[in-house]
Amino acid sequence: MSALFTPPDGQARCLWCAASPDYIAYHDSEWGFPVDDDRRLFEKLSLEGFQSGLSWRTILTKRENFRAAFAGFEIDRVAAFDQADVERLLQDAGIVRHRGKIEAVVNNAARAQDLVREAGSLAVYVWSYEPQGGDIPNQASTSPASIAMSKDLKKRGWAFVGPTTVHAFMQAMGLINDHAEGCVTRAKVQRAREVFRRPG
């Protein structure tokens, strides 16, 4: 089965983004392009946690609502959320109202503060797990790097950061280029990765 599909513009793309126009826009402009901004990294890791058991389309269509609900995913602001904020978010119909996942984002923000103090930035920590050489996965759901990062984050007290969640995060944030061979965006991502300055 081909890993590609060709929409009306005639440009072949990864098959997974055939599900909706929103997916195509996300695939073309975001997925796989390297990111070193702590806020964006924290947002994506949080949203991947919310996706657990759901489709990414569900989360993507609610992303602006999530940003409004979680103070733009500014780490320090989310870390200051208290129980009243959790209860408020449980009443917010614009997001996924799952107590465990909401509480995980607040908890993880505090844990992210710890990492920033230790490593200098969340980006430095995340990019230290970039797969190298023979460990670069291809269209997998987990990888040695995602397993290692998941294990370390859990040891540090993070929640909803299993190996599959972390691997999806790595794919999206450009730690690997998992665009299918022949996908129009693959070469663009590769060029972006080549000029990207790794943090740290």
Secondary structure by P-SEA (a helix, b strand, c coil): ccccccccccccccccccccaaaaaaaacccccccccaaaaaaaaaaaaaaccccaaaaaaaaaaaaaaacccaaaaaaaccaaaaaaaaacccccccaaaaaaaaaaaaaaaaaaaacccaaaaaaccccccccccccccccaaaaaaaaaaaaaccccccaaaaaaaaaaacccccccccccaaaaaaaaaaaccccc
